[in-house]
Amino acid sequence: MLSILLDEPGKRVLMMGNEAIARGAIEAGMKFCAAYPGSPSSEIIGTLARPDVAENFGHHAEWSTNEVVALEAAAGASFGGLRALCAMKQNGINVASDFLMSVVMSGCKGGLVLVVADDPGAHCSNNEMDSRAYARLLDAPLLEPATIEESKEMTRWAFELSEELEMPCMIRSVTRISHARGDLSLGPINRLQRTPRFEAYDRFLSLGTVTHSVLHGKLEKARDIFEKSQFNQYVGPSGAELVIITCGTGWLFSREALRTLGLEDKVGILKLATTWPLPNRFIVDHLKGVKQVLFVEEIDPFMEQNVKSLLADYIGSELEVIKFFGKGSGHVRSRFGPALGEIDPDIVIRAVAEIKGVDYQAQTPEYAERASTLLSEYTASRDLAFCAGCPHRASYWVMKNALALDGRGGFVLGDIGCYGMGAGRSGYFINRTLHCMGSGAGVACGLGNLAKFEFDQPVVAVMGDSTFFHAALPALINARYNGAKFTSVVLDNSATAMTGFQPHPGIGLNAMGNPATQVLIEDVCKGLGFHVEIRDPFKVDEAVEALHDLMQREESSVLILRHTCGLVESRKKKKDRISVNAEKCLGDECGCARFCTRVFGCPALIWNEKEKHASVDEVVCTGCGVCAYLCPQSAIEVEKAEELQR
Amino acid sequence: MKQNGDCLNVIITGVGGQGNILASHILATAAIAEGFHVTIGETYGQSQRGGSVMSHVRLSKGESLGALIPRGKAHVIVGLEPMETLRVAADYANPGTKTIVNPRPNYPLMVLYGAQEYPPVETLLARLGEMVEVVKVVEGTELAKGIGEAMASNVVMVGALAGSGWTPIPTDTFISVLKEVIPQKILALNQRALKLGIESIRK
């Protein structure tokens, strides 16, 4: 049985950080959760939306069309009196920020918790924004769990805190919490039974300076609560000369650094779990007599700057002169530099070793040199690429060819999602812009409206199917209204693929997998007055012709390239067997310049060096067959799954 | 359980799509059943798209550890792909590290494009052997294909780890926790895969 379902307090189970956050919400009696999927946050609502989980605990779970709608929906449930959770990745808080800025002022009723999962090192993002700056901007209480177990405990606590303060509470996770796994102890489940009601006296209004002043009062109350929080703690000797102040993942990395260097009885660690507002007194009291402070945290020196600013009021009175180390001093730096990339135990070990003048080498110099030679001489880089069987590869091939056929210097405006890789080799370097969801169509509203300046290059804007609903709609309406001319290409793989194949309004299923009203992309576009064409990108010639024709039109138009994500499809059905007929493949004699392996670039198409012909890696291949369609010698053959079973 | 205090650091490495996460999940579940604290640091997201993937699995008594292993501190590396094993060893191995490697290459796109080379597997394994204490080759993909599902190579490799005697977890615990991790529908296949791995490393 899935461990999140267990009602066995005290049992130790393995959970992913995001599952632990979900479990914390369940233990708090949360009854409404909403999100737009985004790595590394997706599994929070993904777990809560599992049919068995949602049914067992009786909450509502939804994939909303975007983050601001998700937050507004969760706030609505809170206004009705229920405990509500909203989760998003760091990009999402930008989308949600307008509402967020006023809901902190209006306040809320049922506990309202916003989890933002940041992505230091940009493992699964196009930026590494530190969302904590919002907490300060918003005047919102901010919690930063340091372990998987704390993610659960602090999420549970955040609901109580939100109700006590009557305002939303923000939790900041990071990839190494959200996407890490660890063992934790299950707590009792709060079977909170509230009947939501919007009472006659309920008002949730953001009213300028008046509510701003109320907000400041709440923040001071939060500070008082944080002063006593058990999640903030000091570990180490009394009278330490050097104290590490840390939060989040920095806590266990700092512990490991001191253990590795044998400095546990010399250096102290002040762990902060409540990083806005800061527990001022708690911090000052633990720095009496301290001469050196090292700040360890992910991405920006957020805590570092806030604590320094606090201590400026105490140094020379309650505190001695302190020498500060961290991102500001350059001691905490990744291979990219300070405040860039993610931190790891080696970064903390090096920082402490440098400050204390201790010699530390992870590997002996000779060993490290040999290792570095091995890396440069024996390993090839693994660039990100569209998966084998990905319909986007075919779609990008279609766009590349349609643009070439058109010949007027047309180009593609992109945005984020799997097809962000269209900016790289896998998409033939076609995407010329990469910003945020929906920005391809938005930027096209400008470049597509420059005709009177004698701009004559065709403009193509790509968007994914989920992105279409998330952020592209206002730009498309704008194009109609303001007369921008461009061709929209909707890369419809019938899933929010990048983040784990979540459904969206175009699919006809809700988050729990139950039937839902289907909002068809073509119907919406036609309703907006666009000419719409739909093609299968694997039928390459038809799709190229359609796109080329649309580019010749006088008005903006929409091409939907529709084919289910190869990963989704491969889970549903047996795959066709694709193979290269070695007799027919002419290899380098063909004149195709090894089209399938070197040009088209599907990772399942490999080169048989011994026999000098193309070959199919049957482990990687998904059986999509588009290579068979494209091979000029028809040397690639398809055996249908149905025939294979006979 | 020696080196760097009371902990065992295992890295499972490969390429996105090879089932790295499931492999680390089986190891972690077995460790928890034996009373260890476990932390796994995984790479996700874009790694699904052919990128390098590694899971840091850390077993400890007393207290939990951070999700990343310090450089040079891996006790065991399980490689689902030979080049990735070498890549990880360069950063995380030391002369006492033990490795288990599936020798079947997964070619990076830059190699397929002809822009970079993939060295002969024998060379990769020989270089690896110069860096670490042991290299055990387990034909994970071939063994998995033999039972009709090449994708089960990850579980074969976990089986090899289970049978290696390099973890403080009894082999039987790996076998018994498999049902907690693998859906019933494909359990029998994966039990066979695990056993193949155990037998293979003991040969």
HADDOCK unambig.tbl for C-alpha pairs under 7 A between the chains (distance, minus, plus):
assign (segid A and resid 14 and name CA) (segid B and resid 29 and name CA) 6.80 0.50 0.50
assign (segid A and resid 39 and name CA) (segid B and resid 45 and name CA) 6.44 0.50 0.50
assign (segid A and resid 123 and name CA) (segid B and resid 45 and name CA) 6.87 0.50 0.50
assign (segid A and resid 123 and name CA) (segid B and resid 46 and name CA) 6.94 0.50 0.50
assign (segid A and resid 124 and name CA) (segid B and resid 45 and name CA) 4.95 0.50 0.50
assign (segid A and resid 124 and name CA) (segid B and resid 46 and name CA) 5.36 0.50 0.50
assign (segid A and resid 176 and name CA) (segid B and resid 41 and name CA) 6.38 0.50 0.50
assign (segid A and resid 176 and name CA) (segid B and resid 67 and name CA) 6.40 0.50 0.50
assign (segid A and resid 179 and name CA) (segid B and resid 42 and name CA) 6.33 0.50 0.50
assign (segid A and resid 180 and name CA) (segid B and resid 40 and name CA) 5.31 0.50 0.50
assign (segid A and resid 180 and name CA) (segid B and resid 41 and name CA) 4.63 0.50 0.50
assign (segid A and resid 180 and name CA) (segid B and resid 42 and name CA) 5.87 0.50 0.50
assign (segid A and resid 180 and name CA) (segid B and resid 67 and name CA) 6.42 0.50 0.50
assign (segid A and resid 181 and name CA) (segid B and resid 39 and name CA) 5.51 0.50 0.50
assign (segid A and resid 181 and name CA) (segid B and resid 40 and name CA) 4.82 0.50 0.50
assign (segid A and resid 181 and name CA) (segid B and resid 41 and name CA) 6.69 0.50 0.50
assign (segid A and resid 182 and name CA) (segid B and resid 38 and name CA) 5.31 0.50 0.50
assign (segid A and resid 182 and name CA) (segid B and resid 39 and name CA) 4.33 0.50 0.50
assign (segid A and resid 182 and name CA) (segid B and resid 40 and name CA) 6.24 0.50 0.50
assign (segid A and resid 183 and name CA) (segid B and resid 37 and name CA) 6.12 0.50 0.50
assign (segid A and resid 183 and name CA) (segid B and resid 38 and name CA) 5.87 0.50 0.50
assign (segid A and resid 252 and name CA) (segid B and resid 65 and name CA) 6.12 0.50 0.50
assign (segid A and resid 252 and name CA) (segid B and resid 66 and name CA) 4.87 0.50 0.50
assign (segid A and resid 253 and name CA) (segid B and resid 66 and name CA) 5.78 0.50 0.50
assign (segid A and resid 344 and name CA) (segid B and resid 68 and name CA) 6.52 0.50 0.50
assign (segid A and resid 345 and name CA) (segid B and resid 68 and name CA) 6.97 0.50 0.50
assign (segid A and resid 345 and name CA) (segid B and resid 70 and name CA) 5.63 0.50 0.50
assign (segid A and resid 346 and name CA) (segid B and resid 70 and name CA) 5.60 0.50 0.50
assign (segid A and resid 346 and name CA) (segid B and resid 71 and name CA) 6.77 0.50 0.50
assign (segid A and resid 362 and name CA) (segid B and resid 71 and name CA) 5.69 0.50 0.50
assign (segid A and resid 362 and name CA) (segid B and resid 72 and name CA) 5.50 0.50 0.50
assign (segid A and resid 363 and name CA) (segid B and resid 72 and name CA) 5.67 0.50 0.50
assign (segid A and resid 363 and name CA) (segid B and resid 94 and name CA) 6.86 0.50 0.50
assign (segid A and resid 371 and name CA) (segid B and resid 90 and name CA) 4.45 0.50 0.50
assign (segid A and resid 372 and name CA) (segid B and resid 90 and name CA) 6.67 0.50 0.50
assign (segid A and resid 375 and name CA) (segid B and resid 87 and name CA) 6.16 0.50 0.50
assign (segid A and resid 375 and name CA) (segid B and resid 90 and name CA) 6.76 0.50 0.50
assign (segid A and resid 378 and name CA) (segid B and resid 119 and name CA) 6.30 0.50 0.50
assign (segid A and resid 379 and name CA) (segid B and resid 83 and name CA) 6.16 0.50 0.50
assign (segid A and resid 379 and name CA) (segid B and resid 87 and name CA) 6.70 0.50 0.50
assign (segid A and resid 380 and name CA) (segid B and resid 108 and name CA) 6.93 0.50 0.50
assign (segid A and resid 380 and name CA) (segid B and resid 116 and name CA) 6.20 0.50 0.50
assign (segid A and resid 380 and name CA) (segid B and resid 117 and name CA) 6.70 0.50 0.50
assign (segid A and resid 380 and name CA) (segid B and resid 118 and name CA) 6.73 0.50 0.50
assign (segid A and resid 381 and name CA) (segid B and resid 108 and name CA) 6.91 0.50 0.50
assign (segid A and resid 381 and name CA) (segid B and resid 110 and name CA) 6.97 0.50 0.50
assign (segid A and resid 382 and name CA) (segid B and resid 50 and name CA) 6.97 0.50 0.50
assign (segid A and resid 382 and name CA) (segid B and resid 51 and name CA) 5.34 0.50 0.50
assign (segid A and resid 382 and name CA) (segid B and resid 52 and name CA) 6.39 0.50 0.50
assign (segid A and resid 382 and name CA) (segid B and resid 108 and name CA) 5.24 0.50 0.50
assign (segid A and resid 382 and name CA) (segid B and resid 109 and name CA) 6.71 0.50 0.50
assign (segid A and resid 383 and name CA) (segid B and resid 51 and name CA) 6.23 0.50 0.50
assign (segid A and resid 383 and name CA) (segid B and resid 109 and name CA) 6.74 0.50 0.50
assign (segid A and resid 384 and name CA) (segid B and resid 49 and name CA) 5.69 0.50 0.50
assign (segid A and resid 384 and name CA) (segid B and resid 50 and name CA) 5.94 0.50 0.50
assign (segid A and resid 384 and name CA) (segid B and resid 51 and name CA) 5.50 0.50 0.50
assign (segid A and resid 385 and name CA) (segid B and resid 49 and name CA) 5.45 0.50 0.50
assign (segid A and resid 385 and name CA) (segid B and resid 50 and name CA) 6.23 0.50 0.50
assign (segid A and resid 386 and name CA) (segid B and resid 49 and name CA) 5.88 0.50 0.50
assign (segid A and resid 387 and name CA) (segid B and resid 49 and name CA) 5.24 0.50 0.50
assign (segid A and resid 387 and name CA) (segid B and resid 50 and name CA) 6.78 0.50 0.50
assign (segid A and resid 499 and name CA) (segid B and resid 45 and name CA) 6.89 0.50 0.50
assign (segid A and resid 597 and name CA) (segid B and resid 112 and name CA) 5.63 0.50 0.50
assign (segid A and resid 597 and name CA) (segid B and resid 113 and name CA) 6.19 0.50 0.50
assign (segid A and resid 598 and name CA) (segid B and resid 112 and name CA) 5.98 0.50 0.50
assign (segid A and resid 598 and name CA) (segid B and resid 113 and name CA) 4.03 0.50 0.50
assign (segid A and resid 598 and name CA) (segid B and resid 114 and name CA) 6.58 0.50 0.50
assign (segid A and resid 601 and name CA) (segid B and resid 109 and name CA) 6.98 0.50 0.50
assign (segid A and resid 601 and name CA) (segid B and resid 113 and name CA) 6.84 0.50 0.50
assign (segid A and resid 603 and name CA) (segid B and resid 109 and name CA) 6.10 0.50 0.50
assign (segid A and resid 606 and name CA) (segid B and resid 112 and name CA) 6.14 0.50 0.50
assign (segid A and resid 619 and name CA) (segid B and resid 150 and name CA) 6.36 0.50 0.50
